[in-house]
């Protein structure tokens, strides 16, 4: 059933994050909210049943859906920042179980930047750095956590262990070469390029050509022509929708129709692809009719074309 904005914010202030999702950004449809809620619930269930790789994929999908709705970090509501911090925390927990320490470091850093769960972010980052063979850097993170919670005995023990591993020195040793994990790097590229595309698309002075370049680049990382697992297909579906909207702004309507058809193929149960395709056809016809109006020389012919244009405008629903 439908939650209006007031009741949604009221529920989010009363219920734990596991019970209800408040998506960051504005004008987010209810369907997206419930999709996110389902992804998080499924991810939690998979994590607790020991299926950590699948849980990692679900949390990654939820992060991509969330960040796909954002304009910039400064415009995210506090509830939205809390949601993203929780999602990064959950993915970090899954990545840690998979011994994917580079991803844990990345997600923990995002938690710190968002300003929620800062203490936990430093501890998670410290633990991952320690496991990745960077005890000196881990010392720095544990010290930051202790600044926020100086009486925490566990943090003191973690700091002691990290100091012992770097010879008892308080100053960190030079870090080794960065960890390399192609899959993590690919996901981070998709995330960053989608965010950059959204930023210039929604800017006060939109740069649709720039947005298109970012979405093209993200889709290349996803692999437009490849068969995808379920989480990757959802990311691709979202990116195709963003690119189709951008192509419409650039009056490249046939290409927008092509992207909408790919969306329908990926998710025939979702209405978004059908709506985008229908609207792109309407825009294409309207564009052709506007050219017809300019070409017509008699008042009677112009009146006929104008009637068709009025009918098309009345039918436009996106």
C-alpha positions in Angstrom: 0.0 0.0 0.0 1.0 3.6 -0.4 3.0 5.6 2.2 2.9 9.4 1.6 6.0 11.4 2.3 4.9 12.4 5.8 4.0 8.9 6.9 7.1 7.5 5.3 9.3 9.9 7.3 7.3 9.2 10.5 7.8 5.4 10.1 11.5 5.8 9.4 12.0 7.8 12.6 10.3 5.0 14.6 11.3 1.7 13.0 14.8 0.2 12.7 16.4 0.3 9.3 15.8 -3.4 8.8 12.0 -2.7 8.9 11.7 0.1 6.5 13.8 2.0 4.0 14.0 5.8 3.5 15.6 6.4 0.1 17.9 9.4 -0.3 17.0 12.0 -2.9 13.7 13.6 -4.0 10.7 12.3 -6.0 11.6 8.7 -5.6 8.7 6.4 -6.5 7.2 3.9 -4.0 8.1 1.0 -6.2 11.8 1.8 -5.9 11.4 2.1 -2.1 9.9 -1.4 -1.8 12.4 -2.9 -4.3 15.2 -1.6 -2.0 13.5 -2.9 1.1 13.3 -6.3 -0.6 16.9 -6.3 -1.6 18.1 -5.4 1.9 15.9 -8.0 3.5 17.1 -10.7 1.1 20.7 -9.6 1.6 20.4 -9.9 5.4 18.8 -13.3 5.1 21.5 -14.6 2.8 24.2 -13.2 5.1 22.9 -14.8 8.2 22.5 -18.2 6.4 26.2 -18.0 5.4 25.7 -17.2 1.7 28.0 -14.3 1.8 28.7 -13.9 -2.0 25.0 -13.7 -2.8 24.4 -11.3 0.1 27.3 -9.1 -1.2 25.6 -9.0 -4.6 22.2 -8.0 -3.2 23.7 -5.2 -1.1 25.7 -4.0 -4.1 22.5 -3.9 -6.1 20.8 -1.9 -3.3 23.7 0.6 -3.2 23.5 1.1 -7.0 19.7 1.7 -6.9 20.2 4.2 -4.1 23.0 6.2 -5.6 21.3 6.1 -8.9 18.7 8.5 -7.5 21.1 11.0 -6.0 22.3 14.3 -7.3 25.1 15.1 -4.9 26.2 14.2 -1.4 25.2 17.6 0.0 21.6 17.1 -1.2 21.0 13.7 0.6 18.8 13.9 3.6 20.1 12.7 7.0 17.9 9.6 6.7 19.3 9.0 3.3 22.9 9.2 4.5 22.0 6.8 7.3 20.6 4.3 4.8 23.6 4.5 2.6 25.9 4.1 5.6 24.0 1.0 6.6 24.2 -0.5 3.1 28.0 0.1 2.9 28.3 -1.4 6.4 26.4 -4.5 5.4 28.3 -4.9 2.1 31.6 -4.5 4.0 30.6 -7.3 6.4 29.8 -9.6 3.5 33.1 -8.6 1.7 35.0 -9.3 4.9 33.6 -12.8 5.0 34.8 -13.2 1.4 38.3 -11.9 2.4 37.8 -9.1 -0.1 39.6 -6.5 2.0 40.0 -3.9 -0.7 36.2 -3.7 -0.9 35.9 -3.5 2.9 38.4 -0.5 3.0 36.4 1.2 0.2 33.0 0.7 1.9 34.3 1.7 5.4 35.7 4.9 3.9 32.3 5.7 2.5 30.7 5.1 5.9 33.2 7.7 7.4 32.5 10.2 4.6 28.7 9.9 5.0 29.1 10.9 8.7 27.1 8.0 10.2 28.6 5.0 11.9 32.0 6.8 11.8 33.3 4.8 14.7 32.3 1.5 13.1 33.8 2.7 9.8 37.2 3.3 11.3 37.1 -0.1 13.1 36.1 -1.9 9.9 38.7 -0.1 7.9 41.4 -0.9 10.5 40.5 -4.6 10.6 40.7 -4.8 6.8 44.0 -3.0 6.6 45.4 -5.3 9.2 44.3 -8.4 7.3 45.6 -6.8 4.1 49.1 -6.5 5.6 49.0 -2.8 6.4 49.3 -2.8 10.3 50.7 0.8 10.3 47.6 2.1 8.5 45.4 0.0 10.8 46.9 1.7 13.8 45.8 5.1 12.5 42.2 3.9 12.1 42.0 2.3 15.5 43.3 5.6 17.1 40.5 7.5 15.3 37.9 5.0 16.7 39.4 5.5 20.2 39.1 9.3 19.9 35.3 8.7 19.5 35.0 6.0 22.1 38.1 6.2 24.4 36.9 3.6 26.9 36.2 0.8 24.5 38.3 -2.2 25.6 38.0 -4.0 22.3 39.3 -1.1 20.3 42.3 -0.8 22.7 43.0 -4.5 22.1 42.8 -4.1 18.3 45.2 -1.1 18.5 47.6 -3.2 20.6 47.6 -6.1 18.1 48.1 -3.7 15.2 51.0 -2.0 17.0 52.6 -5.4 17.7 52.4 -6.3 14.1 54.2 -3.2 13.0 57.0 -3.7 15.6 55.3 -1.6 18.4 55.9 1.6 16.4 53.1 4.2 16.7 53.9 5.7 13.3 52.7 3.6 10.3 55.1 1.9 8.1 55.1 2.7 4.3 52.1 0.9 2.8 52.6 -1.9 0.3 51.3 -1.6 -3.3 47.6 -1.2 -3.5 45.4 -4.3 -3.5 44.2 -5.4 -6.9 40.8 -6.9 -7.5 39.4 -6.4 -11.0 35.8 -7.1 -10.0 35.8 -4.6 -7.2 37.5 -2.0 -9.4 34.9 -2.6 -12.1 32.0 -2.1 -9.6 33.5 1.0 -8.3 33.9 2.4 -11.8 30.3 1.7 -12.5 29.2 3.4 -9.3 31.4 6.5 -9.8 30.5 7.0 -13.5 26.8 6.6 -12.7 27.1 9.2 -9.9 29.0 11.6 -12.3 26.3 11.2 -14.9 23.6 12.0 -12.5 25.5 15.0 -11.2 25.7 16.7 -14.6 22.3 15.6 -15.7 20.6 17.2 -12.7 22.9 20.2 -12.5 21.4 23.7 -12.6 22.8 24.0 -16.1 22.5 20.4 -17.3 25.2 18.9 -19.5 23.3 16.1 -21.3 26.3 15.3 -23.6 28.5 14.9 -20.6 25.9 12.8 -18.8 25.6 10.6 -21.9 29.4 10.0 -21.9 29.3 8.9 -18.2 26.3 6.6 -18.7 28.0 5.1 -21.9 31.2 4.5 -19.9 29.3 2.8 -17.0 27.4 0.6 -19.4 30.6 -0.5 -21.1 31.9 -1.6 -17.7 28.6 -3.5 -17.0 28.9 -5.1 -20.5 25.9 -4.2 -22.7 25.9 -7.3 -24.8 26.6 -9.8 -22.1 24.2 -12.1 -20.3 24.0 -10.9 -16.7 23.2 -12.3 -13.3 20.2 -10.8 -11.5 22.0 -8.0 -9.6 24.0 -7.0 -12.7 20.8 -7.0 -14.8 19.2 -4.6 -12.4 22.2 -2.2 -12.6 22.1 -2.4 -16.4 18.3 -1.8 -16.4 18.8 1.3 -14.3 21.6 2.6 -16.5 19.7 2.1 -19.7 16.8 4.1 -18.2 19.2 6.9 -17.3 20.7 6.9 -20.8 17.3 6.7 -22.5 16.2 9.8 -20.6 19.4 11.6 -21.6 19.0 10.6 -25.3 15.5 12.1 -25.2 16.8 15.4 -23.9 19.3 15.4 -26.9 16.3 14.6 -29.3 18.0 11.2 -30.2 14.6 9.5 -30.0 15.3 6.3 -31.9 18.3 5.5 -29.7 16.2 6.1 -26.7 13.6 3.7 -28.1 16.5 1.1 -28.6 17.5 1.5 -24.9 13.9 1.1 -23.8 13.6 -2.1 -25.8 16.7 -3.5 -24.0 15.1 -2.6 -20.7 12.0 -4.5 -21.6 14.1 -7.5 -22.6 16.0 -7.4 -19.3 12.9 -6.9 -17.1 9.6 -7.5 -18.9 7.7 -7.3 -15.7 8.8 -3.7 -15.1 6.6 -0.9 -16.5 9.5 1.6 -16.8 10.8 0.3 -20.1 7.4 0.3 -21.7 6.7 3.9 -20.5 10.0 5.2 -21.8 9.5 3.5 -25.2 6.0 4.9 -25.6 7.1 8.4 -24.6 10.1 8.3 -26.9 7.8 7.4 -29.8 5.5 10.3 -28.9 8.5 12.7 -28.8 9.7 11.4 -32.1 6.3 11.9 -33.7 5.9 15.4 -32.1 9.4 16.4 -33.4 8.4 15.3 -36.9 5.1 17.2 -36.7 6.9 20.4 -35.6 9.0 20.1 -38.7 5.8 19.7 -40.7 4.3 22.8 -39.3 7.4 24.8 -40.3 7.2 23.4 -43.8 3.5 24.0 -44.3 2.6 27.2 -46.1 -1.3 27.4 -45.9 -3.2 28.1 -42.7 -5.4 25.0 -43.3 -2.5 22.6 -43.4 -0.9 24.2 -40.4 -4.2 23.8 -38.5 -4.3 20.1 -39.3 -0.8 19.5 -38.1 -1.4 21.6 -34.9 -4.4 19.4 -34.0 -2.2 16.3 -34.2 0.4 18.0 -32.1 -2.2 18.9 -29.4 -3.3 15.3 -29.4 0.2 14.1 -28.9 0.9 16.5 -26.0 -2.3 15.3 -24.3 -1.0 11.7 -24.6 2.4 12.4 -23.2 2.6 10.9 -19.7 6.3 11.0 -18.7 
